[in-house]
Amino acid sequence: MADDVDAIFERLKRLAVEAGLIDVEESTSYGNPALKVGGKSFVAVKNAETIVISISLDDKDHLLEMAPDIYFQTDHYVGWPHLPLRAAMIGDEELRLRLIGAWLFRAPKKLAERFGHQA
């Protein structure tokens, strides 16, 4: 189980680097491995099956409708800007896009603007 969590976290770190995200810190969120920007978690590994991303509520509703096989919600996350997803069901390309979105959602404005000029 811990190996699976570690493997998922390594995947997140690799995709964050590939996406060119800046000022990413390895940390924890509620005891789970997480990546943070500006001291705020934007993605965490909840368990061996689940990744939780930060996301606006509008985008969250869209993804839940668009891909219910990947994205899901429990009562715990209703009304909060976080979305669980099934790690085994999401491909690297889509996960990279979600990481960029989560990073932009949580990054300080000046840092997000710097990233935007890189792209």
All heavy atoms as an XYZ file, in Angstrom:
938
protein
N       0.826     -1.201      0.000
C       0.000      0.000      0.000
C       0.870      1.266      0.000
O       0.696      2.135     -0.823
C      -0.927     -0.050      1.224
C      -1.638      1.243      1.510
S      -3.258      1.259      0.802
C      -3.938      2.654      1.626
N       1.812      1.342      0.926
C       2.697      2.513      0.965
C       3.479      2.652     -0.337
O       3.699      3.764     -0.813
C       3.650      2.422      2.150
N       3.874      1.519     -0.925
C       4.594      1.567     -2.201
C       3.734      2.189     -3.290
O       4.225      2.951     -4.116
C       5.031      0.155     -2.631
C       6.156     -0.378     -1.752
O       6.765      0.408     -1.011
O       6.408     -1.589     -1.809
N       2.432      1.852     -3.291
C       1.519      2.417     -4.281
C       1.399      3.924     -4.102
O       1.409      4.681     -5.065
C       0.127      1.778     -4.180
C       0.135      0.299     -4.575
O       1.079     -0.127     -5.276
O      -0.790     -0.416     -4.170
N       1.269      4.362     -2.863
C       1.181      5.793     -2.574
C       2.467      6.490     -3.028
O       2.414      7.544     -3.672
C       0.908      6.042     -1.074
C       1.085      7.511     -0.708
C      -0.494      5.567     -0.702
N       3.606      5.890     -2.728
C       4.887      6.459     -3.150
C       4.975      6.548     -4.670
O       5.438      7.552     -5.210
C       6.061      5.623     -2.623
C       6.234      5.746     -1.111
O       5.688      6.696     -0.513
O       6.911      4.867     -0.538
N       4.531      5.508     -5.356
C       4.574      5.491     -6.826
C       3.683      6.587     -7.398
O       4.055      7.265     -8.369
C       4.154      4.120     -7.352
N       2.513      6.772     -6.820
C       1.606      7.823     -7.289
C       2.234      9.195     -7.042
O       2.200     10.077     -7.907
C       0.225      7.715     -6.598
C      -0.478      6.426     -7.038
C      -0.643      8.942     -6.916
C      -1.709      6.083     -6.204
N       2.843      9.375     -5.872
C       3.479     10.659     -5.554
C       4.636     10.943     -6.509
O       4.801     12.070     -6.985
C       3.932     10.676     -4.095
C       4.311     12.044     -3.597
C       3.451     13.121     -3.742
C       5.527     12.251     -2.955
C       3.791     14.389     -3.280
C       5.875     13.516     -2.489
C       5.014     14.589     -2.652
N       5.422      9.922     -6.817
C       6.515     10.085     -7.792
C       5.959     10.496     -9.153
O       6.548     11.341     -9.837
C       7.341      8.791     -7.915
C       8.190      8.486     -6.694
C       9.191      9.582     -6.357
O       9.818     10.133     -7.281
O       9.336      9.900     -5.159
N       4.838      9.904     -9.548
C       4.185     10.265    -10.816
C       3.763     11.740    -10.793
O       3.992     12.466    -11.758
C       2.973      9.360    -11.032
C       2.219      9.616    -12.311
C       0.997      8.710    -12.399
N       0.254      8.953    -13.627
C      -1.038      8.675    -13.775
N      -1.714      8.097    -12.792
N      -1.651      8.943    -14.914
N       3.171     12.179     -9.697
C       2.756     13.581     -9.587
C       3.958     14.513     -9.684
O       3.906     15.537    -10.385
C       2.013     13.819     -8.269
C       0.655     13.152     -8.114
C       0.110     13.386     -6.718
C      -0.328     13.645     -9.169
N       5.039     14.176     -8.991
C       6.234     15.016     -9.031
C       6.794     15.082    -10.449
O       7.155     16.160    -10.927
C       7.291     14.491     -8.057
C       6.883     14.677     -6.599
C       8.013     14.384     -5.615
C       8.461     12.952     -5.647
N       9.461     12.638     -4.619
N       6.846     13.931    -11.128
C       7.369     13.893    -12.503
C       6.505     14.756    -13.426
O       7.023     15.542    -14.228
C       7.401     12.441    -13.003
C       7.813     12.304    -14.469
C       7.881     10.854    -14.922
N       6.673     10.080    -14.699
C       5.604     10.084    -15.528
N       5.608     10.835    -16.606
N       4.564      9.319    -15.266
N       5.194     14.631    -13.318
C       4.302     15.391    -14.192
C       4.366     16.888    -13.894
O       4.268     17.707    -14.809
C       2.865     14.878    -14.059
C       2.646     13.466    -14.621
C       1.236     12.981    -14.296
C       2.895     13.422    -16.124
N       4.554     17.256    -12.631
C       4.685     18.676    -12.278
C       5.939     19.261    -12.923
O       5.912     20.384    -13.451
C       4.727     18.849    -10.766
N       7.022     18.496    -12.922
C       8.265     18.939    -13.569
C       8.040     19.041    -15.084
O       8.401     20.039    -15.706
C       9.436     17.982    -13.245
C      10.644     18.278    -14.131
C       9.800     18.084    -11.774
N       7.439     18.011    -15.680
C       7.178     18.023    -17.121
C       6.302     19.213    -17.523
O       6.456     19.770    -18.605
C       6.494     16.723    -17.559
C       7.415     15.523    -17.546
C       6.687     14.225    -17.887
O       5.523     14.269    -18.348
O       7.283     13.153    -17.686
N       5.377     19.585    -16.653
C       4.471     20.701    -16.939
C       5.150     22.058    -16.753
O       4.588     23.085    -17.116
C       3.238     20.607    -16.035
N       6.346     22.052    -16.180
C       7.078     23.294    -15.977
C       6.566     24.123    -14.815
O       6.797     25.336    -14.746
N       5.889     23.479    -13.864
C       5.382     24.207    -12.706
C       6.550     24.670    -11.845
O       7.501     23.924    -11.629
C       4.435     23.319    -11.896
C       3.211     22.810    -12.659
C       2.344     21.940    -11.757
C       2.401     23.958    -13.250
N       6.469     25.909    -11.379
C       7.580     26.501    -10.622
C       7.225     26.630     -9.145
O       6.050     26.685     -8.780
C       7.993     27.866    -11.221
C       6.785     28.791    -11.373
C       8.691     27.673    -12.553
C       7.095     30.178    -11.913
N       8.267     26.679     -8.322
C       8.116     26.850     -6.870
C       7.232     25.787     -6.226
O       6.465     26.071     -5.303
C       7.580     28.253     -6.537
C       8.639     29.336     -6.758
O       9.752     28.986     -7.199
O       8.353     30.505     -6.485
N       7.328     24.555     -6.721
C       6.562     23.445     -6.143
C       7.348     22.876     -4.962
O       8.551     22.646     -5.062
C       6.306     22.348     -7.204
C       5.683     21.109     -6.575
C       5.419     22.892     -8.321
N       6.656     22.693     -3.848
C       7.281     22.140     -2.643
C       6.682     20.767     -2.359
O       5.469     20.602     -2.450
C       6.979     23.030     -1.432
C       7.176     24.508     -1.623
C       6.284     25.316     -0.685
O       6.083     24.917      0.479
O       5.779     26.356     -1.141
N       7.523     19.808     -2.002
C       7.032     18.523     -1.516
C       6.664     18.701     -0.057
O       7.428     19.279      0.715
C       8.108     17.449     -1.640
C       8.386     17.037     -3.058
C       9.433     15.933     -3.127
O       9.432     15.034     -2.244
O      10.244     15.970     -4.065
N       5.496     18.211      0.315
C       5.029     18.417      1.670
C       4.008     17.332      2.008
O       3.980     16.273      1.372
C       4.400     19.818      1.780
O       4.104     20.113      3.131
N       3.183     17.613      3.009
C       2.072     16.736      3.336
C       0.829     17.585      3.548
O       0.913     18.785      3.829
C       2.331     15.916      4.625
O       2.576     16.825      5.695
C       3.503     14.968      4.462
N      -0.308     16.948      3.400
C      -1.598     17.568      3.673
C      -2.424     16.539      4.425
O      -2.674     15.449      3.902
C      -2.268     17.972      2.353
O      -3.538     18.527      2.605
N      -2.789     16.849      5.652
C      -3.510     15.905      6.507
C      -2.791     14.560      6.579
O      -3.399     13.499      6.540
C      -4.960     15.735      6.034
C      -5.721     17.028      6.051
C      -5.931     17.741      4.874
C      -6.194     17.559      7.237
C      -6.611     18.956      4.894
C      -6.876     18.766      7.270
C      -7.080     19.453      6.101
O      -7.748     20.657      6.125
N      -1.456     14.635      6.634
C      -0.641     13.437      6.775
C      -0.368     12.682      5.483
O       0.328     11.674      5.483
N      -0.909     13.177      4.360
C      -0.708     12.518      3.072
C       0.322     13.280      2.244
O       0.416     14.507      2.347
C      -2.033     12.472      2.289
C      -3.093     11.671      3.014
O      -2.823     10.594      3.525
N      -4.301     12.200      3.081
N       1.077     12.552      1.383
C       2.045     13.232      0.518
C       1.325     14.260     -0.359
O       0.269     13.967     -0.923
C       2.625     12.112     -0.349
C       2.267     10.837      0.340
C       1.030     11.106      1.140
N       1.893     15.458     -0.450
C       1.245     16.530     -1.203
C       2.289     17.402     -1.883
O       3.445     17.452     -1.473
C       0.392     17.378     -0.269
N       1.839     18.095     -2.925
C       2.640     19.135     -3.554
C       1.969     20.459     -3.240
O       0.741     20.582     -3.327
C       2.728     18.917     -5.067
C       3.449     17.653     -5.524
C       3.405     17.530     -7.040
C       4.887     17.635     -5.031
N       2.790     21.448     -2.880
C       2.270     22.765     -2.518
C       2.926     23.848     -3.352
O       4.034     23.676     -3.858
C       2.532     23.048     -1.033
C       1.767     22.143     -0.087
C       1.986     22.522      1.366
C       1.132     21.657      2.282
N       1.278     22.012      3.697
N       2.224     24.962     -3.464
C       2.768     26.174     -4.072
C       2.335     27.326     -3.169
O       1.180     27.395     -2.746
C       2.298     26.369     -5.528
C       0.775     26.476     -5.637
C       2.969     27.589     -6.147
N       3.277     28.189     -2.824
C       2.960     29.296     -1.926
C       2.413     28.829     -0.591
O       1.591     29.508      0.021
N       2.852     27.653     -0.145
C       2.407     27.110      1.138
C       1.035     26.459      1.100
O       0.537     25.992      2.117
N       0.413     26.409     -0.080
C      -0.921     25.817     -0.202
C      -0.852     24.529     -1.019
O      -0.269     24.502     -2.107
C      -1.874     26.783     -0.917
C      -2.126     28.064     -0.170
C      -3.045     28.952     -0.990
C      -3.304     30.272     -0.309
N      -4.105     31.151     -1.165
N      -1.481     23.494     -0.495
C      -1.523     22.220     -1.212
C      -2.384     22.360     -2.464
O      -3.469     22.927     -2.417
C      -2.125     21.153     -0.292
O      -2.360     19.965     -1.004
N      -1.870     21.846     -3.600
C      -2.705     21.832     -4.803
C      -3.004     20.414     -5.275
O      -3.901     20.203     -6.081
C      -2.126     22.708     -5.924
C      -0.817     22.240     -6.510
C      -0.791     21.442     -7.638
C       0.394     22.637     -5.952
C       0.416     21.037     -8.196
C       1.599     22.238     -6.497
C       1.608     21.425     -7.629
N      -2.286     19.438     -4.756
C      -2.581     18.037     -5.066
C      -2.018     17.174     -3.943
O      -0.964     17.474     -3.385
C      -2.017     17.614     -6.440
C      -0.490     17.697     -6.472
C      -2.478     16.209     -6.829
N      -2.763     16.121     -3.605
C      -2.309     15.204     -2.554
C      -2.697     13.786     -2.930
O      -3.661     13.559     -3.656
C      -2.934     15.580     -1.213
N      -1.923     12.827     -2.429
C      -2.239     11.413     -2.605
C      -3.012     10.993     -1.349
O      -2.445     10.936     -0.260
C      -0.971     10.564     -2.770
C      -1.340      9.100     -3.006
C      -0.101     11.093     -3.905
N      -4.302     10.721     -1.510
C      -5.124     10.361     -0.352
C      -4.858      8.924      0.091
O      -4.759      8.627      1.267
C      -6.598     10.552     -0.691
C      -7.520     10.290      0.482
C      -8.934     10.699      0.146
C      -9.903     10.358      1.234
N      -9.820     11.226      2.381
N      -4.753      8.015     -0.892
C      -4.467      6.609     -0.606
C      -3.971      5.952     -1.891
O      -3.728      6.643     -2.883
C      -5.702      5.897     -0.022
C      -6.914      5.993     -0.932
O      -6.813      5.847     -2.153
N      -8.071      6.251     -0.349
N      -3.847      4.630     -1.901
C      -3.276      3.922     -3.050
C      -4.138      4.006     -4.308
O      -3.674      3.671     -5.391
C      -3.035      2.459     -2.686
N      -5.376      4.459     -4.177
C      -6.258      4.575     -5.342
C      -6.613      6.006     -5.699
O      -7.086      6.265     -6.802
C      -7.593      3.834     -5.100
C      -7.499      2.334     -5.046
C      -7.192      1.837     -3.629
O      -7.734      2.415     -2.678
O      -6.415      0.890     -3.494
N      -6.428      6.945     -4.768
C      -7.044      8.261     -4.916
C      -6.063      9.421     -4.810
O      -5.261      9.485     -3.888
C      -8.142      8.445     -3.840
O      -8.996      7.306     -3.837
C      -8.970      9.688     -4.097
N      -6.187     10.331     -5.766
C      -5.489     11.613     -5.764
C      -6.564     12.673     -5.549
O      -7.669     12.556     -6.074
C      -4.789     11.858     -7.128
C      -3.684     10.825     -7.375
C      -4.241     13.282     -7.221
C      -3.151     10.833     -8.804
N      -6.237     13.719     -4.793
C      -7.178     14.831     -4.609
C      -6.526     16.097     -5.141
O      -5.421     16.459     -4.729
C      -7.566     15.014     -3.123
C      -8.522     16.197     -2.964
C      -8.202     13.738     -2.577
N      -7.227     16.763     -6.085
C      -6.715     18.004     -6.661
C      -7.534     19.188     -6.173
O      -8.711     19.056     -5.846
C      -6.730     17.961     -8.210
C      -8.152     17.705     -8.744
C      -5.739     16.960     -8.742
C      -8.307     17.903    -10.236
N      -6.908     20.358     -6.138
C      -7.615     21.608     -5.869
C      -8.214     22.080     -7.187
O      -7.576     21.985     -8.241
C      -6.656     22.670     -5.337
O      -6.153     22.279     -4.087
N      -9.437     22.615     -7.110
C     -10.143     22.986     -8.333
C     -11.288     23.923     -7.987
O     -11.862     23.837     -6.894
C     -10.669     21.704     -9.039
C     -11.207     21.995    -10.425
C     -11.683     20.970     -8.164
C     -11.433     20.743    -11.273
N     -11.622     24.820     -8.914
C     -12.771     25.695     -8.672
C     -14.048     24.850     -8.700
O     -14.099     23.795     -9.333
C     -12.859     26.796     -9.731
O     -13.306     26.252    -10.964
N     -15.077     25.319     -8.009
C     -16.316     24.548     -7.944
C     -16.960     24.393     -9.318
O     -17.518     23.337     -9.628
C     -17.294     25.201     -6.956
C     -16.821     25.179     -5.490
C     -17.824     25.895     -4.601
C     -16.582     23.766     -4.991
N     -16.865     25.408    -10.171
C     -17.430     25.301    -11.525
C     -16.712     24.219    -12.329
O     -17.348     23.408    -13.008
C     -17.333     26.634    -12.272
C     -18.298     27.678    -11.728
O     -19.243     27.307    -10.997
O     -18.105     28.865    -12.041
N     -15.377     24.241    -12.270
C     -14.606     23.233    -13.008
C     -14.867     21.836    -12.447
O     -14.918     20.857    -13.186
C     -13.109     23.540    -12.938
C     -12.736     24.770    -13.760
O     -13.531     25.192    -14.616
O     -11.637     25.315    -13.532
N     -15.047     21.750    -11.149
C     -15.310     20.472    -10.490
C     -16.585     19.842    -11.043
O     -16.593     18.672    -11.431
C     -15.430     20.735     -8.992
C     -15.733     19.543     -8.139
C     -15.758     20.025     -6.689
C     -16.089     18.945     -5.732
N     -15.957     19.382     -4.343
N     -17.660     20.628    -11.092
C     -18.934     20.115    -11.608
C     -18.788     19.638    -13.046
O     -19.319     18.597    -13.421
C     -20.027     21.185    -11.515
C     -20.426     21.475    -10.067
O     -20.134     20.635     -9.177
O     -21.015     22.543     -9.825
N     -18.043     20.397    -13.837
C     -17.818     20.031    -15.238
C     -17.106     18.680    -15.357
O     -17.520     17.816    -16.139
C     -17.012     21.135    -15.936
C     -16.612     20.804    -17.321
N     -17.495     20.774    -18.375
C     -15.407     20.449    -17.830
C     -16.845     20.421    -19.477
N     -15.577     20.217    -19.170
N     -16.044     18.483    -14.593
C     -15.283     17.229    -14.667
C     -16.106     16.044    -14.159
O     -16.019     14.945    -14.720
C     -13.979     17.334    -13.882
C     -12.900     18.217    -14.499
C     -11.682     18.272    -13.604
C     -12.516     17.739    -15.893
N     -16.891     16.266    -13.119
C     -17.736     15.179    -12.599
C     -18.721     14.696    -13.660
O     -18.974     13.501    -13.785
C     -18.487     15.637    -11.346
C     -17.642     15.749    -10.078
C     -18.390     16.525     -9.003
C     -17.243     14.369     -9.568
N     -19.242     15.629    -14.442
C     -20.163     15.268    -15.524
C     -19.419     14.656    -16.706
O     -19.887     13.696    -17.307
C     -20.923     16.506    -16.011
C     -21.997     16.978    -15.071
C     -22.682     18.241    -15.578
O     -22.740     18.445    -16.815
O     -23.155     19.018    -14.732
N     -18.268     15.232    -17.026
C     -17.513     14.841    -18.215
C     -16.915     13.437    -18.104
O     -16.912     12.682    -19.066
C     -16.394     15.852    -18.459
C     -15.615     15.651    -19.734
S     -14.259     16.835    -19.864
C     -13.019     16.066    -18.827
N     -16.380     13.092    -16.940
C     -15.647     11.827    -16.811
C     -15.898     11.186    -15.442
O     -14.991     11.115    -14.604
C     -14.159     12.061    -17.040
N     -17.122     10.684    -15.202
C     -17.427     10.088    -13.897
C     -16.634      8.810    -13.608
O     -16.556      8.379    -12.457
C     -18.929      9.806    -13.970
C     -19.254      9.780    -15.423
C     -18.272     10.686    -16.094
N     -16.012      8.230    -14.635
C     -15.166      7.057    -14.419
C     -13.837      7.448    -13.759
O     -13.209      6.641    -13.078
C     -14.910      6.308    -15.735
C     -14.335      7.200    -16.826
O     -14.717      8.399    -16.887
O     -13.523      6.713    -17.624
N     -13.419      8.711    -13.944
C     -12.164      9.208    -13.371
C     -12.428     10.010    -12.098
O     -11.810      9.788    -11.068
C     -11.398     10.096    -14.378
C     -10.990      9.282    -15.612
C     -10.163     10.724    -13.725
C     -10.386     10.121    -16.722
N     -13.347     10.960    -12.196
C     -13.588     11.917    -11.108
C     -14.812     11.504    -10.308
O     -15.814     11.075    -10.871
C     -13.791     13.321    -11.689
C     -12.649     13.731    -12.568
C     -12.736     13.616    -13.951
C     -11.457     14.202    -12.030
C     -11.676     13.967    -14.776
C     -10.390     14.552    -12.839
C     -10.507     14.432    -14.214
O      -9.446     14.767    -15.015
N     -14.740     11.677     -9.008
C     -15.878     11.335     -8.157
C     -15.883     12.259     -6.953
O     -14.957     13.044     -6.751
C     -15.830      9.863     -7.737
C     -14.687      9.515     -6.822
C     -14.877      9.430     -5.449
C     -13.417      9.266     -7.331
C     -13.820      9.113     -4.598
C     -12.353      8.938     -6.489
C     -12.561      8.866     -5.122
N     -16.944     12.173     -6.179
C     -17.051     13.040     -5.019
C     -17.709     12.260     -3.883
O     -18.612     11.488     -4.118
C     -17.902     14.258     -5.401
C     -18.071     15.265     -4.329
C     -18.540     16.599     -4.889
O     -17.792     17.543     -4.837
N     -19.738     16.680     -5.398
N     -17.227     12.467     -2.692
C     -17.886     11.914     -1.508
C     -18.489     13.090     -0.751
O     -18.184     14.257     -1.045
C     -16.874     11.172     -0.614
O     -15.882     12.117     -0.182
C     -16.205     10.018     -1.349
N     -19.332     12.803      0.218
C     -19.979     13.867      0.993
C     -18.949     14.833      1.583
O     -19.199     16.033      1.684
C     -20.823     13.272      2.126
C     -22.059     12.565      1.604
O     -22.410     12.761      0.422
O     -22.676     11.811      2.375
N     -17.792     14.300      1.947
C     -16.726     15.103      2.550
C     -16.305     16.271      1.650
O     -15.915     17.332      2.141
C     -15.528     14.198      2.851
C     -14.353     14.909      3.434
N     -14.310     15.308      4.760
C     -13.187     15.318      2.885
C     -13.154     15.920      4.987
N     -12.459     15.933      3.869
N     -16.354     16.090      0.335
C     -15.840     17.094     -0.607
C     -16.915     17.993     -1.203
O     -16.591     18.942     -1.918
C     -15.061     16.404     -1.736
C     -13.799     15.764     -1.246
C     -13.733     14.391     -1.024
C     -12.667     16.517     -0.968
C     -12.569     13.796     -0.552
C     -11.500     15.933     -0.495
C     -11.463     14.574     -0.291
O     -10.319     14.000      0.174
N     -18.190     17.714     -0.936
C     -19.263     18.536     -1.493
C     -19.119     19.974     -0.997
O     -18.954     20.219      0.195
C     -20.654     17.968     -1.117
C     -21.760     18.932     -1.527
C     -20.857     16.609     -1.763
N     -19.136     20.923     -1.932
C     -19.051     22.331     -1.582
C     -17.647     22.845     -1.313
O     -17.465     24.013     -0.985
N     -16.649     21.990     -1.444
C     -15.258     22.378     -1.231
C     -14.487     22.334     -2.548
O     -14.774     21.501     -3.406
C     -14.588     21.444     -0.211
C     -15.186     21.599      1.151
C     -16.174     20.832      1.711
C     -14.871     22.592      2.125
N     -16.480     21.288      2.966
C     -15.691     22.370      3.245
C     -13.970     23.653      2.153
C     -15.643     23.181      4.377
C     -13.915     24.446      3.288
C     -14.740     24.205      4.379
N     -13.477     23.193     -2.705
C     -12.730     23.246     -3.971
C     -11.653     22.168     -4.080
O     -10.487     22.459     -4.332
C     -12.138     24.658     -3.948
C     -11.908     24.922     -2.487
C     -13.061     24.252     -1.776
N     -12.071     20.931     -3.882
C     -11.169     19.778     -3.990
C     -11.927     18.666     -4.696
O     -13.132     18.502     -4.486
C     -10.720     19.283     -2.608
C     -10.092     20.358     -1.791
N      -8.822     20.824     -2.034
C     -10.564     21.076     -0.751
C      -8.548     21.793     -1.172
N      -9.593     21.965     -0.381
N     -11.217     17.895     -5.520
C     -11.871     16.835     -6.275
C     -11.035     15.558     -6.239
O      -9.886     15.558     -6.678
C     -12.063     17.280     -7.737
C     -12.757     16.296     -8.664
C     -14.187     16.018     -8.201
C     -12.769     16.829    -10.090
N     -11.606     14.475     -5.723
C     -10.904     13.190     -5.773
C     -10.951     12.609     -7.195
O     -11.922     12.803     -7.922
C     -11.697     12.298     -4.813
C     -12.673     13.185     -4.115
C     -12.845     14.388     -4.960
N      -9.904     11.898     -7.545
C      -9.886     11.191     -8.828
C      -9.214      9.846     -8.648
O      -8.411      9.651     -7.748
C      -9.205     12.033     -9.905
C      -7.745     12.425     -9.728
C      -6.833     11.390    -10.367
C      -7.494     13.775    -10.343
N      -9.602      8.925     -9.528
C      -9.052      7.562     -9.480
C      -7.706      7.548    -10.200
O      -7.638      7.714    -11.417
C     -10.035      6.589    -10.122
C     -11.319      6.462     -9.332
C     -12.371      5.598    -10.047
N     -13.598      5.576     -9.279
C     -14.599      6.459     -9.428
N     -14.513      7.435    -10.320
N     -15.690      6.361     -8.682
N      -6.645      7.332     -9.438
C      -5.284      7.419     -9.977
C      -5.060      6.456    -11.136
O      -4.388      6.793    -12.103
C      -4.271      7.152     -8.869
N      -5.623      5.256    -11.051
C      -5.390      4.245    -12.085
C      -6.153      4.535    -13.371
O      -5.838      3.984    -14.422
C      -5.771      2.857    -11.566
N      -7.157      5.420    -13.294
C      -8.026      5.667    -14.448
C      -7.613      6.875    -15.288
O      -8.089      7.060    -16.391
C      -9.481      5.869    -13.981
C     -10.088      4.687    -13.277
S     -10.202      3.217    -14.323
C     -11.457      3.746    -15.486
N      -6.730      7.716    -14.759
C      -6.373      8.952    -15.469
C      -5.019      8.802    -16.144
O      -4.062      8.309    -15.559
C      -6.399     10.171    -14.504
C      -6.284     11.479    -15.284
C      -5.334     10.048    -13.419
C      -6.624     12.723    -14.462
N      -4.968      9.213    -17.398
C      -3.718      9.160    -18.152
C      -2.810     10.319    -17.788
O      -3.250     11.325    -17.219
N      -1.533     10.193    -18.114
C      -0.564     11.238    -17.772
C      -0.921     12.588    -18.383
O      -0.773     13.622    -17.750
C       0.844     10.833    -18.220
C       1.516      9.894    -17.225
O       0.889      9.532    -16.204
O       2.679      9.526    -17.476
N      -1.379     12.593    -19.641
C      -1.660     13.865    -20.312
C      -2.774     14.627    -19.584
O      -2.647     15.819    -19.294
C      -2.051     13.623    -21.766
C      -2.178     14.900    -22.564
C      -2.409     14.653    -24.045
O      -2.022     13.585    -24.564
O      -2.989     15.544    -24.670
N      -3.854     13.938    -19.256
C      -4.949     14.603    -18.548
C      -4.535     14.990    -17.131
O      -4.855     16.083    -16.652
C      -6.203     13.736    -18.513
C      -7.355     14.466    -17.851
C      -8.721     13.902    -18.149
O      -8.857     13.016    -19.016
O      -9.664     14.367    -17.502
N      -3.802     14.116    -16.463
C      -3.360     14.423    -15.105
C      -2.443     15.647    -15.104
O      -2.537     16.506    -14.228
C      -2.676     13.211    -14.464
C      -2.249     13.367    -13.007
C      -3.388     13.840    -12.117
C      -1.675     12.044    -12.492
N      -1.580     15.756    -16.114
C      -0.702     16.924    -16.226
C      -1.544     18.197    -16.364
O      -1.274     19.209    -15.716
C       0.247     16.769    -17.421
C       1.329     17.826    -17.475
C       2.272     17.672    -18.666
N       2.864     16.346    -18.753
C       2.566     15.439    -19.703
N       1.702     15.715    -20.658
N       3.154     14.266    -19.710
N      -2.586     18.151    -17.189
C      -3.476     19.307    -17.345
C      -4.164     19.669    -16.030
O      -4.285     20.841    -15.675
C      -4.546     19.022    -18.408
C      -4.074     18.968    -19.848
C      -5.211     18.521    -20.759
C      -3.546     20.337    -20.288
N      -4.601     18.657    -15.299
C      -5.260     18.901    -13.998
C      -4.272     19.488    -12.987
O      -4.643     20.338    -12.180
C      -5.869     17.625    -13.437
C      -6.935     17.005    -14.285
C      -8.156     17.901    -14.487
N      -8.806     17.514    -15.722
C      -8.989     18.306    -16.785
N      -8.611     19.559    -16.746
N      -9.575     17.853    -17.866
N      -3.012     19.036    -13.040
C      -1.991     19.589    -12.139
C      -1.744     21.062    -12.445
O      -1.629     21.882    -11.531
C      -0.680     18.803    -12.247
C      -0.658     17.431    -11.594
C       0.663     16.732    -11.906
C      -0.868     17.539    -10.097
N      -1.665     21.397    -13.728
C      -1.477     22.799    -14.113
C      -2.654     23.630    -13.603
O      -2.477     24.690    -12.999
C      -1.325     22.940    -15.643
C      -0.003     22.300    -16.105
C      -1.396     24.416    -16.065
C       0.114     22.129    -17.612
N      -3.867     23.143    -13.813
C      -5.051     23.860    -13.349
C      -5.075     24.026    -11.844
O      -5.389     25.103    -11.319
N      -4.715     22.957    -11.114
C      -4.704     23.003     -9.646
C      -3.631     23.970     -9.156
O      -3.852     24.748     -8.224
C      -4.472     21.606     -9.075
N      -2.461     23.927     -9.806
C      -1.369     24.828     -9.443
C      -1.793     26.281     -9.658
O      -1.608     27.134     -8.782
C      -0.130     24.476    -10.263
C       1.095     25.257     -9.916
C       2.061     24.904     -9.019
C       1.496     26.525    -10.446
N       3.028     25.883     -8.970
C       2.703     26.877     -9.836
C       0.942     27.383    -11.392
C       3.375     28.061    -10.128
C       1.596     28.572    -11.683
C       2.804     28.896    -11.060
N      -2.372     26.576    -10.816
C      -2.820     27.938    -11.113
C      -3.901     28.389    -10.131
O      -3.958     29.557     -9.744
C      -3.338     28.038    -12.551
C      -2.265     27.992    -13.638
C      -2.901     27.806    -15.000
C      -1.412     29.254    -13.607
N      -4.758     27.466     -9.720
C      -5.844     27.776     -8.789
C      -5.304     28.176     -7.418
O      -5.857     29.042     -6.752
C      -6.778     26.563     -8.692
C      -7.970     26.759     -7.798
C      -8.957     27.676     -8.116
C      -8.112     26.011     -6.639
C     -10.066     27.853     -7.296
C      -9.213     26.180     -5.809
C     -10.189     27.108     -6.138
N      -4.203     27.566     -7.002
C      -3.665     27.784     -5.656
C      -2.454     28.721     -5.602
O      -2.119     29.227     -4.532
C      -3.272     26.436     -5.037
C      -4.423     25.461     -4.928
C      -5.474     25.923     -3.962
N      -5.034     25.570     -2.624
C      -5.689     25.866     -1.505
N      -6.800     26.516     -1.553
N      -5.210     25.495     -0.339
N      -1.788     28.941     -6.724
C      -0.561     29.746     -6.724
C      -0.854     31.213     -6.440
O      -1.896     31.734     -6.843
C       0.145     29.620     -8.074
N       0.076     31.891     -5.761
C      -0.054     33.342     -5.626
C      -0.135     33.984     -7.015
O       0.482     33.496     -7.974
C       1.242     33.750     -4.908
C       1.728     32.501     -4.240
C       1.286     31.370     -5.126
N      -0.886     35.074     -7.121
C      -1.167     35.688     -8.426
C       0.102     36.013     -9.219
O       0.181     35.721    -10.411
C      -2.012     36.942     -8.215
C      -2.548     37.515     -9.490
C      -3.512     38.660     -9.238
C      -4.041     39.142    -10.577
N      -4.863     40.322    -10.449
N       1.101     36.607     -8.563
C       2.326     36.982     -9.282
C       3.052     35.755     -9.832
O       3.606     35.785    -10.925
C       3.261     37.779     -8.378
C       2.776     39.175     -8.175
C       3.777     40.023     -7.440
C       3.206     41.410     -7.434
N       3.801     42.444     -6.865
N       3.047     34.675     -9.073
C       3.692     33.440     -9.517
C       2.924     32.842    -10.691
O       3.528     32.400    -11.679
C       3.752     32.444     -8.347
C       4.681     31.257     -8.512
C       6.117     31.708     -8.729
C       4.587     30.362     -7.297
N       1.616     32.862    -10.619
C       0.783     32.344    -11.710
C       1.022     33.155    -12.982
O       1.088     32.586    -14.081
C      -0.686     32.376    -11.312
N       1.192     34.460    -12.833
C       1.467     35.299    -14.004
C       2.821     34.952    -14.613
O       2.951     34.903    -15.839
C       1.421     36.774    -13.620
C       0.015     37.271    -13.361
C      -0.028     38.676    -12.750
O       1.047     39.243    -12.448
O      -1.146     39.166    -12.540
N       3.819     34.684    -13.775
C       5.138     34.283    -14.282
C       5.042     32.995    -15.080
O       5.642     32.851    -16.131
C       6.124     34.080    -13.124
C       6.868     35.334    -12.770
C       7.897     35.177    -11.660
N       8.668     33.958    -11.630
C       9.108     33.397    -10.513
N       8.846     33.912     -9.345
N       9.835     32.311    -10.580
N       4.250     32.029    -14.554
C       4.075     30.763    -15.263
C       3.406     31.003    -16.601
O       3.794     30.435    -17.606
C       3.232     29.788    -14.419
C       2.954     28.480    -15.135
C       3.935     27.521    -15.237
C       1.725     28.232    -15.713
C       3.694     26.321    -15.892
C       1.470     27.045    -16.374
C       2.467     26.084    -16.460
N       2.402     31.860    -16.634
C       1.686     32.163    -17.862
C       2.589     32.725    -18.947
O       2.398     32.443    -20.117
N       3.607     33.482    -18.559
C       4.535     34.061    -19.539
C       5.525     33.036    -20.063
O       6.106     33.216    -21.122
C       5.266     35.264    -18.939
C       4.366     36.411    -18.652
N       3.638     37.045    -19.636
C       4.047     37.031    -17.499
C       2.908     38.015    -19.089
N       3.130     38.022    -17.780
N       5.722     31.948    -19.318
C       6.627     30.879    -19.762
C       6.001     30.054    -20.868
O       6.679     29.547    -21.731
C       6.926     29.901    -18.619
C       7.846     30.403    -17.585
C       8.102     29.329    -16.539
O       8.673     29.638    -15.561
N       7.692     28.115    -16.714
N       4.676     29.858    -20.776
C       3.977     28.900    -21.648
C       3.982     29.352    -23.090
O       4.137     30.487    -23.424
C       2.562     28.700    -21.158
